Amino acid sequence: MLDLSTLKAWTDGLWAVISAPHILVPLLFIIAIAAWWFRGTFERTRRDGLQSIISGRDAQIAGLNM
């Protein structure tokens, strides 16, 4: 069992990451692309939802002015 409360566990983990850049760099690159893609997807969904609210309000206002 790994005890994360010890300093040795953290230093050993740090050295494992530092000594394996050929694994770490592509992994970080993949994580960054996935985060960018998810952010774009969620922002697009949010924007579309807000746009539909605005369109509905515009239609209500246009109906009241007729």
Secondary structure, DSSP 8 states (H G I E B T S, - for coil): ---TTSHHHHHHHHHHHHT-HHHHHHHHHHHHHHHHHHHHHHHHHHHHHHHHHHHHHHHHHHHHH-
